[in-house]
């Protein structure tokens, strides 16, 4: 197989969902391929920043979350699924023609997360090879809890974990069936089985790329060989970031500060959260960089000698310059904190964030998660003290060294080549550790 391939990557959600695939797309483009990222319009600047082609998908998650702040604050999983079902049904009305426009003429489709089934369906319609990609371990396992629901306080027997995985997967499918099958009908395809595409011999497509590291989530014995774990999809674009002079001065004017930020999460309790943060930081005698994000935390406070509010600073640039991170445990932020070799204090909001909080604590690089509802300053202060302990600081640093030795984008490209979906290496992104793709535990 020789020549340039036209590749379309589908992803929607928050910036933490889109940014890793922009990094993967950039790596593919550096190998000479023609790459389009099909995502929501709010991420068009991110796509263009990576010098990729942009294709629009109707998926305004920012507006969806703003409209449903009360549901987000409730943390009731069924209520959130119902909200997501209704919003997805509305957005999906445009997906068939948008996906066809994006994928027309493509040689390979990669679909992630919430639009993996859309991508699989349009690839099926156009007879294009398809690869599913996830930033979380969605496939059933005996030793891992389901990622979309809060992990139990005590480990469950392996057979129960497997059963719960499979039952919940069908339940989630039933919530999404109407939207997905509507898209398939618009594409002229038969609906998926009642229990979902997982009942098909290869699920919704064959090969799977997981965008995380085996040092964080090892390969599970139940997973088939068609699942590859190349590492986190990241790049060094943070190295080119030019910080403002006030931020540079703040970082230099004392010991490394704490990072506090909740990414794309929204809440009606911004003022309460800032009050807790300010009191906790003051109680520990530390300094903090606070990312206001979509929750608009900065509206409730201002900069001071020990607080500095930021809007949009790449984690890849900032995290190596802070001592620890208090965050929501989204997949992207979690990966950035672990790569930077810093401890995490988890404050999960929804979905897979509870899984990442659980897993990072399990491997010794995070404190027990804090409940953001009713969070007290003394609880956050105690967690800051725990995360600053030698044992956790050293464990996080050791993990960071391992992760910085990986090149998840290069290894993912090597795997696509090994699956004969891309031509053999020519222009090269250097593949630093292809053994991770097949190495048994």
N, C-alpha and C positions, 0 to 999 in steps of 0.2 A: 504494500500500500504506500503510495507516495503522494505528495502534494498537499496544498492547503485544504483544510476542512472548515466548513461553515458550522459553527457551534452556537446553539442558543441555550442559555441558562435561565430557567424560570425561578423566581423567588419573590415572596412578598412578606410583609410583617413589619418589624421594627428595623432600625438601622443595624442592630446586632444580627438580624437575619440576612440583610442585604450585603453588608460589608465583606464578610468572608467570601461570598461568591463573586464580588468585584475583584478580590485578590486572586481567586482561582481563574477568573476570566482574564485578568492581566497576565498571569503566568502562561495561559494558553495562547494569548495574543503574542507574547514574547517568543513563542515557538513558531510563529508565522501563521497562526490560524486567524480566521475572521470570526470574531466573537461578539455576540449580541447578548445583553442582559435585559430580559423582559421582567419588569418590576413596576411598582407604583410610581406615579409622576413625581412624588416628593423626593425620590432618590435619583432623579435624572442628573443633578449635579454630581452625585457620588459616582455614577456611571461615567460621566464625561471626564471627571477628575482622573479616572483610571484609563482614559483614552479608549473606551469601548463604545460600541454602538448601543443605543437605547431603544427599547420597544415598550410602549406603555401598556400596563395592565390596570384595570379598575380595581384598586385595593387601597383605599384611603384609611389606613389603620390609625393614623394620628387623629383624624376626625372621629372615627369610630370610638376610640378610647375616650376622647373628650366628651362625646355624647353620653357615654356610659360610665362616668366616674363613679357613680354610686354602686354599680355592679362590681367594678374593680375593687372598691373599698370593702365590699362584703366578703370577698374571697370565697364565695360559695361556688364550688366547681360546676354544679349542674346549672346554676343560673348563668354562669359564664359561658357554658356550652350552648345554652339556649340563645344567649345574646349573639354568640359567634355564628350560630346556625342562621339566625335571622339576617345578620349583616352579610354573611357569605352568600346567602340566597339573593340578596339585592345586588351585590357586586358581580356575582357569577353570570348575570344576564348578558354581560358584554364579553365574557371570557372566550367563548368559542371563536368569534370572529377576530378578537385581538390575538389569541394564540395562533390561529391560522396565519394571520398576517406576519407574526413574529417568526414562525417556524417554516414558512414557505421557502423551499430551496435549501433547507438545512441538511447537514450530513449527520448530525448528532444532537440530541436533545438531552439536557440534564435538568431534572426537576427536583426542587427541594421543598421540604416543609409543607405548608398549607396548599401549595399548588403542585405538589408532586403528582397528584392524580390528574390534574388538568394537563400537565406536561406529558404524562404517560398516554393520556387519551389522544392528544393531538399528534404525538409520535405514532401511535397506532393508526390514526386516520391517514397520515402521510407516509406510512411504512418507513419510518426513520428509526434507527437504533436509539434506545432510551436507557439512561442511567438514573437511578434514584439516588439522591444524596440527602443526608440528614446531619444536622449539627448535634443531635442527641441520639442515644442508643434506643431506637424504637422497637427493635426486633426482640421477641420474647427470650427471656433468660431465667434460669433458676436463681441466680444470685443477685440480680438487679430488680428493684421495684419498677413498676410502670412509670414512665417519665412524666406523664401528664397529670398525675395525681400525687398528693402529698405522701411521701414514704411513711410507713408505719414506724412507731417509736422503737419497736423491737423487730429484729429480722424474722421474716416468715420462712417456713419450710420451702425448699426449692419447688416442690410440686405445686404449692399454693401460688408462689410467684408466677410460675408458668401459666397456671389456670387464670389468674387475675389478669395477666398481660393479655391473654387471648380474649377473655370476656370483655375487658374494657376496650379492646381494639374494635370489637364488633359494636359495642355501645356507641363509641365515638363515630364509627361509620354510619350507624343508623341516624345520628344527628346530621351528618353531612350528606347522606344519600340523595336527598331531593336535589340539592345544588349540583352535585357531581353528575348524577344521572341526567339532569337537565342539560348540562353541557354536552354530555355524550349524545343525547338526543339531537341537539343542535348540530353536532358533528356527523350525524348519521350513523352512530355506533349503538350497539346493543347495551342495555344497562348492565352494570356489574351485578354479580350474584347478591342474594339477600343478605348474606353475611359479609359482603364486601369483596374487594379484589384479592384479599389475602387467601380466599378459597381457591383461586386459580393456581395452576402448577407453579408459576414463578411470581405469584403476587401480581402487583401492577408493574410488570417489567422484570428484567433479570438482575443485572449487576447493581451493587450498592456501594457508594462511597460515603464513609462516615468522616465528617470533618472535625475529628478530635483525636487525641493521642492515646496510644495503648498504655502510656505511662499514667494516664488518668483513668481511663476505662479500658481494662484489658479485654482482649478477644474472649468471648464467651464460648464455652464448648458446644452450645446448641446452635451457634451461628454457622451457616453454610459457607463454603469457600468463596462464593460469589460476593461475600461482604468483605470489603477492604477497609483498613483503618490507617490511612496514610499520615494522619497528623492534623493539627489545626491549620485551617486555610487563612494564612496571614501573609503580609509582606512588610517591607521595611519603609513604607511610604511615610511613616511617622518621622523618619530621619530627616525628611525635607521640611518638616513643619517649622515655621518661624513664630515663636511665642511673642506675646506683647512684652514690652519692657517692664510694666508693673508685675506681670506674672514672673518674669525672670528674676526681678528683685526679690519678690516674696519667697521664691524657692531658695534663693541664695542666702536669705537673711535669717539663718538659723538651721536647726536640725531638720531632717526630712519631715514634711508634714504628713498628715493623714489625708487620704482621698475619700470623699463621701459623695456618692451620686447614684441615682436610680434609673439612669438611662431614659428609655422612652416611656417609663411608667407614669401614670397620672394619678392624682389623688385630690380629694376635696379637703385634705387635711395638711396642706402645705405649711401653713403658719404653725400648726402644732409640731410638725416634724422639724422645722427649723429651730423652734424653741428648744426641743429636746437635743438637737445636734449642738446648738450653741452651749447649752448647759453642760453637756457631756464633755465637749472639747475643753471648756473652761475648767471643769473639775479635774481633768487629767493633766492640765498644764501643757497641752499639745497645741499645735497649729493644724489647720485643715484647709484643703482646697475642696470647694464644694461645686459640683456640676449641677446647674439648675435644671437642665433638661426640659422635657415636656411638662414636668410637674411645676415648673416655674418657681423653684424654691427661692430664687434670689429676690422675688417680689416681697418676701417676708422679712428680709434682713439685708444688710449691706456689708461691704468690706470693712475690715478692721485690722489691727495689728496681728491677730491670730486667725482670721478668716479671710479667704479669698474666693470669690465666686467667679466661675468660668462658664462659658456657653458651649463651645465646640473645640475641644482640644483632643487630638488623637490619643487613645489609651497607649498605643505603642510608644509614643513619645513621653507621655506623662508618668505612666506607672513605674518605670525604672527610677523616677525622681521622687517617689513617695515611699513612706515606710510601710504602709498597709492600706487596704481598700475596704471601705464599707459600701456594699453595693447590693443590687437586687438579684444577682446570680443569673442573669441572662447568659446564654451560651457564649456570646461574643465577649462580654465583659469578664466572665469567669476565665475564659481562655487567655485573655490579655493579662489578667492578674497572675495567673499561674506561670505564663511565659516570662513575666517580669520578675518572678521569684519572690513575690510578696504575699504575706498572709491575707486572708479574707475574713471579714465579718459579714455573714449573709443576712440580708433582710429581704427575703423573697416575697413577691407579690402574687404570682400566678403561674400555673402551668409547669413547665420543665424547670423553672427556677428553684422549686423545692427539691427536685432531684439533684441539681448541681450543688445546692447547699449541702445536701446529705452526702454526696459523693466526695466533695472537698473536705468535709469534716472527717469522713471515713479514711481518707489518705493522709490526714494530719496537717492540712494546710489551711484549715478554717475552724473558727469557733462554732459552737452550736448556733443554729439560726435564731435570730431574734424575731419576735412577732411585732410587725409594724403597727398593728392595731393595739393601742394602749402602751406603746413603747415608752419606757421611763429613761430619764437621763442617766440614772445610776446603773441601769442595765447596760446601756451602751458604753458607759465609762468602764464598767467591769470587763466587758468584751474587748475594749481597746487594750486594757492591761493584759488580758489573757493572750491576745494576738501578738502582743509585744514581747512575750516570753521567749527565752532562748530556743526552746524546743521547737516551737512553731516557726519562728523566724528561720532557723536552720533547715527545717523540713521544706519550707517554701523555697528557700534558696537552692537546695539540692534538686527539687523538681524543676525549677526554672532553668538550671543548667542542662538538664536532660531535654527539656522542650526546645531550648535554643539550639540544641544540636540536631533538631529535626528540620525538615523543609517539607511541610505538608502539601504545599502546592506542587512542588516538583515530584513528590512521591505519588500524588494523585494523577499527575500527567503520565508518569511512568506506568501506573496501573491501567490507565485508559489505553496506552500503547500495548501493554501485555494482553489486554482483552481484544486487541486488533481493531479497536475503535478509532485509533489515531495512527498515523504512520510512525515508523521507527524514528528515533531522535535524529534531528538534523541541526536546526538552530537550537541552542540548548539553554534550557533552564537546567542547571546542574542537579542531578539526582543524587542526593547525599546519602540516602539510606533505603534503597529498594527492598532490603531484607525485611523491613517492617511490614511489608505487604503480605508476606506468607509465613513469617516466623511464628512457630507455635509457642504457647506459654509454657 
